[in-house]
Amino acid sequence: MNFQQGSLIKWVNSDNQETVWMITEKENTGVVVHSEGILSIGTLTDLSKQNNLSSFIGTVHMSSEAAK
C-alpha cells in the first residue's frame, strides 16, 4: 500500500474491531487516531509489516481537554 502523509488507513481484526491510523511524515509510520481497545490513541506504529490495511472512508471525531 502506498502511504501518503495525512491519509487515513485502517485494519480490522477477526472480531471486527477497527484501528485507524493517520500517516505521518516518517516513512511507513502512522499514529493511531481511533482504536477499539487494541492500541492506545497517539501510538506511533511501523506499518511496513502490517497486513490487510485499507483506506479508511468515514469520520473520526477527536476532542482535546487539559490534562488533569
C-alpha angles and dihedrals in degrees: 000000000000110000118209121189112260096018121125122231132179143205124199121201128213090271089057092250113148134215120192125198132190111217114240131208090262113092115263092355129127134179118223111245097167133017134161097226095303102100132007118257110260095029114144111225134191102230098184093099098033114116130210098026119161138175114279114233113186143051130305115194117208130185134179136202138172116281114257 
